[in-house]
Amino acid sequence: MLNRSWVESANAPDTDFPLNNLPYGVFEIGGEARCGVAIGDMILDAAGAEKAGLTGTEGRCQDAAWNPLMADGPKAWAAFRARLTELLAEGSDARKAVEPLLVPMAEARMHLPFTVAEYTDFYASRHHATNVGTMFRGADNALPPNWLHIPIGYNGRASTVVVSGTDVRRPVGQTKAKEADAPSFGPCRRLDIELEMGAIVGTPSAMGEPVTTAQAQEMIFGYVLLNDWSARDIQAWEYQPLGPFQAKAFATSISPWIVTRAALAPFAVDGPPREKDLLPYLETDFPDGYDVSLSAEMNGHEISRTNMRELYYSAAQQLAHHASSGCAMRTGDLLGSGTISGPDASSYGSLLELTWGGERPLDIGGSPRTFIEDGDTLTLRGHAQGDGYRVGFGACTGTILPAPDFP
Amino acid sequence: MLNRSWVESANAPDTDFPLNNLPYGVFEIGGEARCGVAIGDMILDAAGAEKAGLTGTEGRCQDAAWNPLMADGPKAWAAFRARLTELLAEGSDARKAVEPLLVPMAEARMHLPFTVAEYTDFYASRHHATNVGTMFRGADNALPPNWLHIPIGYNGRASTVVVSGTDVRRPVGQTKAKEADAPSFGPCRRLDIELEMGAIVGTPSAMGEPVTTAQAQEMIFGYVLLNDWSARDIQAWEYQPLGPFQAKAFATSISPWIVTRAALAPFAVDGPPREKDLLPYLETDFPDGYDVSLSAEMNGHEISRTNMRELYYSAAQQLAHHASSGCAMRTGDLLGSGTISGPDASSYGSLLELTWGGERPLDIGGSPRTFIEDGDTLTLRGHAQGDGYRVGFGACTGTILPAPDFP
């Protein structure tokens, strides 16, 4: 049910940001980037609210990143969210004090909402793994033998995680045509998106100390939309034997608002049935999937519709696996879910799958597309649908610029 | 030729730290970690020297990490090194002012010398790649087809890079015996070292802006010894298709002193001959290899002797490749060279190779060893030999503790 706010735009049934959501971002209007909370079509200046003594916290909203609050853990998160809900609820006594701290979202430039410590990308959609495996290795070896046992993942590059709206240069790299004797070097010709969710680690874990899935779940602060831009031609030539590297290193875009685990809790669902039993360290006794509708657009034309519940492994399972060897996890670690593809061709989360390796062009407003051309804009959207309201993520968008000249 | 210092221990022919070296570390004697420079068996308190106005810098030595100086670039590095050389040279006028700032190295506890931004591990020794490829994939597929064209690498985990002397817990993880139907979960049974060099990025590069090998060379601040601890049984089961993950995530040890590129310059050598021409973006027109003798010990018994010049790809080439897609590189990025193995069995850089997959135990003082047992101490050492002096790295050591109980 909608929690009504005195911010009227937050009560619209199609806003991404009702009082039920309260996602955390970092915004800038004229100079200084600061912490903010989305409410309807406004942003609450959280730094200002904290300074004014309204949030009951100290020094959690004064950086241009939410990491200080993220590190505080679930009790602090719950108290902060409860206080924000009080301040913004219909009939709140605090309205007079809070109203001057609201700024129009339309005027804000958004920044990364947190400092990314490290970025890991998983591979947790069975349909995606099967599709890509079929194209890269053939139908007989599509799903790797470990896939039903391990939430397969690889470490990605944190230095190029950027906020939605950041332009992305077409990457340059080595590729090799099947018939060629030697590789060549030049701009990527099979540039792709990957429609993913990003889970954000709040509380850290120590080196040498694995965590259970229940502990992992409590460590997760929230989620963003994530586009793991991918250079398929570079990937095909480089990825054996040590995994994707430059094919994924040039950019990863995330949506600007961290939707908290608390806001998504009403939309928790059970994970998919298991074909093979999981090892005990990966089992969960709580619903760890989420019913979140997702879509992708190219130049404003929808090209895919899928759902976060398609993930075979949840962020809690991925995080427990990530820490299982004794790997220390940090505040600000970002875990990409892996491309989320559904069972049918309209629900695939990458152009590689949507065009089946470039063989079946998409019709983008009369213009055929296989992979991304310079100037194309790709946008992800997502929301969980409640009764008369939605908890939305906003958009995760990026436009491709021509490749750089090599120095 | 030895540059003589008024610190007498720095003039011994077997010290790792003559005036020619001047490596940067972070040390602690009674409470506070601070920047220091090794000279003979002493450490110059660089934070104190800077505060006393002796270094000609401001705010470059006041953190417990060398990142501020690292970010300043080659001109600042050269000026700082020249000033240190002046201060510590035989006959220096500054002796009286500097002497009270020297502390005995034997009393210091060392910390990580810099804040690791991200960690990438390469695979640049041909003998190692061939040996491992033979064991994991068979002799026919030993060297991957891209290996002679790409400095193959993967992103590692920065959160578990630790300084020499830090104990390491045996990792836990999934493994699958060849004959088993399903994987099991438990302590690693094939725990290994990887004898590597780590190159440290000083000056950063921007997203979307590749760099040449000449530019990359100028970005490199210095080198450390690096032990990329590896869980071979976990690796074998997890590494396809996206590369090593938990098998390498639990710990990476580095030596405490950053030996600068300037200190190693007299030992630069040409890289190995190329079997196939490199693409132009990887070519170098300067000697980018180094003649650095390396060794590994288990419990004080030498098990390997090799040399940094065995690397097929240099750090400059690896860094240029790393940035080639447009990947932004950061001050504090750590690039592992990959295991450095020579051509013969006494020069292999891992137990996997030294024992040929565990088939040929080593004799460690009468005790047979294939992989690492709890309580074993593994140590790497390295130095470049000059005429009457050496530029050394000190030791990179770690002791293995029993696996944690799973929570």
Interface residues (C-beta under 8 A of the other chain):
Chain A: A117 E118 Y123 G133 F136 R137 P144 N146 H149 I150 I152 G153 Y154 N155 G156 R157 A158 S159 T160 V162 V168 R169 P171 V172 G173 Q174 K176 A182 P183 S184 F185 M207 G208 E209 P210 V211 T212 Q215 A231 I234 W237 E238 Y239 Q240 P241 L242 G243 P244 F245 Q246 A247 A249 F250 A251 K276 D277 L279 P280 Y281 H321 H322 S324 S325 G326 C327 A328 M329 R330 D333 L401 P404 F406 P407
Chain B: A117 E118 Y123 G133 F136 R137 P144 N146 H149 I150 I152 G153 Y154 N155 G156 R157 A158 S159 T160 V162 V168 R169 P171 V172 G173 Q174 K176 A182 P183 S184 F185 M207 G208 E209 P210 V211 T212 Q215 A231 I234 W237 E238 Y239 Q240 P241 L242 G243 P244 F245 Q246 A247 A249 F250 A251 K276 D277 L279 P280 Y281 H321 H322 S324 S325 G326 C327 A328 M329 R330 D333 L401 P404 F406 P407
